[in-house]
Amino acid sequence: MMNGDGMDGMGLMWFFGLLVLVGVTVLGVVLVKALSGKSSHNAGPDTRPGRGVVPGRRGTEILEGRYAHGELSTEEYRERLKTLEEDGQ
């Protein structure tokens, strides 16, 4: 016999089952993001050529940073800075 709650607790079981499914899905997404090595917190602009770097001040900032870290020689820095300035005109 029914005691007035309709499905004798089946509705509550469905709710908890759905809750567990959502939790497992969220956990899977978090694990994939963590293991991929690039999350939204440390994702900077893609600085590879032709990948959305806006010419202008941002390009100069990237170039200055690379020069400051010793990735470029003075000659390479000046050559690339000249190229950026020509492209900006």
GROMACS elastic network, one bead per residue, 0.5 to 0.9 nm:
[ bonds ]
;  ai    aj funct       b0    kb
    2     5     6  0.70620   500
    2     6     6  0.66426   500
    2     7     6  0.76293   500
    2     8     6  0.68814   500
    3     6     6  0.74221   500
    3     8     6  0.73672   500
    4     7     6  0.85105   500
    4     8     6  0.81637   500
    5     8     6  0.58085   500
    5     9     6  0.72041   500
    6     9     6  0.78506   500
    6    10     6  0.85649   500
    6    11     6  0.85184   500
    7    10     6  0.52977   500
    7    11     6  0.65527   500
    8    11     6  0.78769   500
    8    12     6  0.89416   500
    9    12     6  0.53139   500
    9    13     6  0.65021   500
    9    14     6  0.89059   500
   10    13     6  0.50303   500
   10    14     6  0.62801   500
   10    15     6  0.86835   500
   11    14     6  0.51664   500
   11    15     6  0.63109   500
   11    16     6  0.88637   500
   12    15     6  0.50434   500
   12    16     6  0.63593   500
   12    17     6  0.86006   500
   13    16     6  0.52463   500
   13    17     6  0.60783   500
   13    18     6  0.85769   500
   14    17     6  0.50454   500
   14    18     6  0.61326   500
   14    19     6  0.85349   500
   15    18     6  0.52096   500
   15    19     6  0.61858   500
   15    20     6  0.87616   500
   16    20     6  0.61720   500
   16    21     6  0.85964   500
   17    20     6  0.51723   500
   17    21     6  0.62675   500
   17    22     6  0.87436   500
   18    21     6  0.50425   500
   18    22     6  0.62320   500
   18    23     6  0.85881   500
   19    22     6  0.52376   500
   19    23     6  0.61980   500
   19    24     6  0.87283   500
   20    23     6  0.50117   500
   20    24     6  0.61675   500
   20    25     6  0.85961   500
   21    24     6  0.52363   500
   21    25     6  0.62302   500
   21    26     6  0.87092   500
   22    25     6  0.51017   500
   22    26     6  0.61890   500
   22    27     6  0.85853   500
   23    26     6  0.51912   500
   23    27     6  0.61203   500
   23    28     6  0.85989   500
   24    27     6  0.50619   500
   24    28     6  0.61511   500
   24    29     6  0.87412   500
   25    28     6  0.51038   500
   25    29     6  0.63518   500
   25    30     6  0.87342   500
   26    29     6  0.51811   500
   26    30     6  0.62422   500
   26    31     6  0.86463   500
   27    30     6  0.51484   500
   27    31     6  0.61532   500
   27    32     6  0.86585   500
   28    31     6  0.51400   500
   28    32     6  0.61756   500
   28    33     6  0.86510   500
   29    32     6  0.52001   500
   29    33     6  0.62384   500
   29    34     6  0.85989   500
   30    33     6  0.52180   500
   30    34     6  0.61104   500
   30    35     6  0.86110   500
   31    34     6  0.50492   500
   31    35     6  0.60443   500
   31    36     6  0.84489   500
   32    35     6  0.52327   500
   32    36     6  0.60006   500
   32    37     6  0.89631   500
   33    36     6  0.52241   500
   33    37     6  0.69349   500
   33    38     6  0.67979   500
   33    39     6  0.58573   500
   33    40     6  0.87224   500
   34    37     6  0.58918   500
   34    38     6  0.72496   500
   34    39     6  0.67506   500
   35    38     6  0.81018   500
   36    39     6  0.76777   500
   38    41     6  0.80946   500
   38    42     6  0.65715   500
   38    43     6  0.61057   500
   39    42     6  0.58081   500
   39    43     6  0.59981   500
   40    43     6  0.52010   500
   40    44     6  0.84633   500
   41    44     6  0.84581   500
   43    46     6  0.83702   500
   44    47     6  0.84279   500
   45    51     6  0.86923   500
   45    52     6  0.77489   500
   45    53     6  0.72353   500
   46    49     6  0.85960   500
   46    51     6  0.59897   500
   46    52     6  0.67341   500
   46    53     6  0.69217   500
   47    50     6  0.82154   500
   47    51     6  0.64544   500
   47    52     6  0.73858   500
   47    53     6  0.58758   500
   47    59     6  0.88304   500
   47    62     6  0.82839   500
   48    51     6  0.55207   500
   48    52     6  0.81806   500
   48    53     6  0.77423   500
   49    52     6  0.79634   500
   49    53     6  0.74809   500
   50    53     6  0.69973   500
   53    58     6  0.75356   500
   53    59     6  0.70189   500
   54    57     6  0.82368   500
   54    58     6  0.65532   500
   54    59     6  0.68321   500
   55    58     6  0.65808   500
   55    59     6  0.55108   500
   55    60     6  0.82242   500
   55    84     6  0.73164   500
   55    87     6  0.75910   500
   55    88     6  0.67095   500
   56    59     6  0.55391   500
   56    60     6  0.65463   500
   56    61     6  0.89179   500
   56    84     6  0.71896   500
   56    85     6  0.78182   500
   56    87     6  0.83344   500
   56    88     6  0.59966   500
   57    60     6  0.50776   500
   57    61     6  0.61990   500
   57    62     6  0.87280   500
   58    61     6  0.50445   500
   58    62     6  0.62828   500
   58    63     6  0.86130   500
   59    62     6  0.51778   500
   59    63     6  0.61711   500
   59    64     6  0.86094   500
   59    81     6  0.89245   500
   59    84     6  0.73322   500
   60    63     6  0.50035   500
   60    64     6  0.60635   500
   60    65     6  0.85337   500
   60    81     6  0.69862   500
   60    84     6  0.72982   500
   60    85     6  0.88322   500
   61    64     6  0.50905   500
   61    65     6  0.61515   500
   61    66     6  0.86732   500
   62    65     6  0.50851   500
   62    66     6  0.62470   500
   62    67     6  0.86306   500
   63    66     6  0.51792   500
   63    67     6  0.61915   500
   63    68     6  0.85765   500
   63    72     6  0.86051   500
   63    77     6  0.71282   500
   63    80     6  0.77878   500
   63    81     6  0.74158   500
   64    67     6  0.50752   500
   64    68     6  0.60409   500
   64    69     6  0.86219   500
   64    77     6  0.79217   500
   64    81     6  0.89084   500
   65    68     6  0.50125   500
   65    69     6  0.62050   500
   65    70     6  0.86905   500
   65    71     6  0.87816   500
   66    69     6  0.51656   500
   66    70     6  0.63698   500
   66    71     6  0.52717   500
   66    72     6  0.63199   500
   66    77     6  0.86292   500
   67    70     6  0.51468   500
   67    71     6  0.56825   500
   67    73     6  0.69826   500
   67    74     6  0.75853   500
   67    76     6  0.88107   500
   67    77     6  0.64540   500
   68    71     6  0.75997   500
   68    72     6  0.82140   500
   69    72     6  0.79783   500
   70    73     6  0.70045   500
   72    75     6  0.79597   500
   72    76     6  0.58086   500
   72    77     6  0.59582   500
   73    76     6  0.51952   500
   73    77     6  0.61017   500
   73    78     6  0.86686   500
   74    77     6  0.50362   500
   74    78     6  0.61849   500
   74    79     6  0.85718   500
   75    78     6  0.52967   500
   75    79     6  0.61753   500
   75    80     6  0.86532   500
   76    79     6  0.51194   500
   76    80     6  0.60968   500
   76    81     6  0.84230   500
   77    80     6  0.53169   500
   77    81     6  0.59859   500
   77    82     6  0.85276   500
   78    81     6  0.50473   500
   78    82     6  0.60763   500
   78    83     6  0.86022   500
   79    82     6  0.51997   500
   79    83     6  0.63294   500
   79    84     6  0.87884   500
   80    84     6  0.61651   500
   80    85     6  0.85897   500
   81    84     6  0.50627   500
   81    85     6  0.62004   500
   81    86     6  0.86436   500
   82    85     6  0.51163   500
   82    86     6  0.62189   500
   82    87     6  0.86814   500
   83    86     6  0.51278   500
   83    87     6  0.62029   500
   83    88     6  0.86354   500
   84    87     6  0.51320   500
   84    88     6  0.61787   500
   84    89     6  0.89927   500
   85    88     6  0.51115   500
   85    89     6  0.67294   500
   86    89     6  0.55773   500
